[in-house]
Structure formats: C-alpha cells, structure tokens
Amino acid sequence: MKKNSVLIELERRLKKEILFLDGAMGTVIQLYKLSEADFRRNFFENHPKDLKGNNDLLVLTRPDIIKEIHRQYLEAGADIIETNTFSSTAIAQLDYGLQDYADQLNFAAAKIAKEAAVEFMTENPKRKVYVAGALGPTNRTASMSPDVNNPGFRTVSFDELVESYYSQAKFLIQGGADILLPETTFDTLNLKASLFAIEKLQEELGEKLPLMISVTITDASGRTLSGQTVEAFWNSIRHAKPLSVGINCALGAREMGPFLRDLARVSDCYISCYPNAGLPNPLSLTGYDETPESIAF
C-alpha cells in the first residue's frame, strides 16, 4: 500500500527534528467554567440526560471555544493538534443517549481543528502543522469482565468495537484529519479493533495514513490495565507499522521515563511521549503534584 503524502512528509521531518504535540483538552475546557446550557446550545436543549462534562459535544454547541483552544496550542508552538474526539465513538456516547451523533461529532471536530491549522499556517507561512484525529479507548473493555462473578461476560464485542472505530476514523479523515491517533490504550484488544478498522479504511482509500499509537501505563508496575508490559504491548501491535508509538497519561513525566525507554528499546518506529500532571492531589495548590518545570526535566 502506498504511503500518502502527509506520511512521507512526517517521516522526512522526524528524521531531523522533534515535533510537538498539543496538551490536554479537558483541563483547558474546565477553565471556561461552562454550564449545562453550553453543552446543549442549538442541538440538545430537550435531551433528557445531563450533558455537562461530555466535552466532545462542544464541537457542535461551542465550536468557538474548541477552535480557540486549538489556536492557543498552535501559538504556543504545537506542531500537531488533536481533535476533541476522545469520546466520540457510538459506544462511548451510548451512556448519554447520543450514539447517533458520533459521526457528526467526528466530522465537526476534525473540521474545526483543520480550520484552526489552516488559518494559523496562512498567518505563519514558515510553520507547517497537522491535525491528529484522536480515537479514545471507549468506556468498555473487550478483554475483561466488569462482573467479578462472571469472568466470561463482556459489555462489548470485538466486531462492535471495529464498527464504531471504523466510523470514527472515516469521519475524522473526511473532516480533515491528517493523522489517526488511537490513544490512552488500557486494553490492547480494544486497540487491535481500532487498528483493524483503520486498516479497512486504508484499503478503501488505497493509501497508508500516518498512524500514531499511544498506550497508558496505569501504575509503577509498568503494565497496562489489561496486564501487558510495554514490550508485550509493542509486539501485539507492531504489525500496524505505525509512524510512532508512545505512552500518555496516568503517570507523570519522571515516572513514565523508564517505561518509555523500554518502549524505545524494542520498537522500530518513532517515539511519542505526553505525560500529564500526575494523579490528582487535592492537597496541592494546583490540584496536581507535577508542574511545567518538573515535566520539562
């Protein structure tokens, strides 16, 4: 399968420079102190369930805020901005009764991010930036049962995950995403469903898309929630031949370091790293122990 032009360009750039990914979306949205009305405006006024906190909806109800956040990250130096689609699968939106809006959310989110990127590049012709379509892990797990008394029970099937991820990837690309980014993987089987869906989409498009993959290590054991080490994780997904593989969230930068080195040792692609501010600490002045200075160590 032939690589598309963006993948070729990214590979060329990564041989000689580090590209910066944007930061968190949810915590910045919190700074706007939005109300329930902001999550309903013009779309969901009569929806029977509470929607505040379902941040993905803001690409429809408050696109001005999402675009402004993308713009702030670009101005801060980000080379890649992520779409606001962490929970924009039909599976994840099912709890809100909004599964039928998933395609619309993905398309709108990618379109907003692409508009912000194009406007920024027009104003800054020496900068080339990209949009990564974010595919979150969903709120279901294909590997483990939520019922301790019934270990064989699952709330989602592999085929259901594939269908949901395929639709998400398709509409992210249609909306203007340059890269696909399955992220915050806690269950590798969920990720394999996402990769299967992306492979199907690539075959239909007739080109290989830039693919970034990111896993979450849940604690100091260095394992995912479903029990894999980073080496086992890599060997489970290396067939997808991603542009990059990396670790995100759950751990702060210092704690993430050893596992990132392990991943770099075994993988044969570029490495990504985006730590968060550590686990919440209500006794800290900021609510987290990590600071910009400590993350930049």
Secondary structure, 3 states (H helix, E strand, C coil): CCECHHHHHHHHHHCCCCCCECCCCHHHHHHCCCCHHHHHCCCCCCCCCCCCCCHHHHHHHCHHHHHHHHHHHHHHCCCEEECCCCCCCHHHHHHHCCHHHHHHHHHHHHHHHHHHHHHHHHHCCCCCCEEEEEECCCCCCCCCCCCCCCCCCCCCCHHHHHHHHHHHHHHHHHHCCCEEEECCECCHHHHHHHHHHHHHHHHHHCCECCEEEEECCCCCCCECCCCCEHHHHHHHHHHHCCCEEEEECCCCHHHHHHHHHHHHHHCCCEEEEECCCCCECCCCCCCECCCHHHHCC
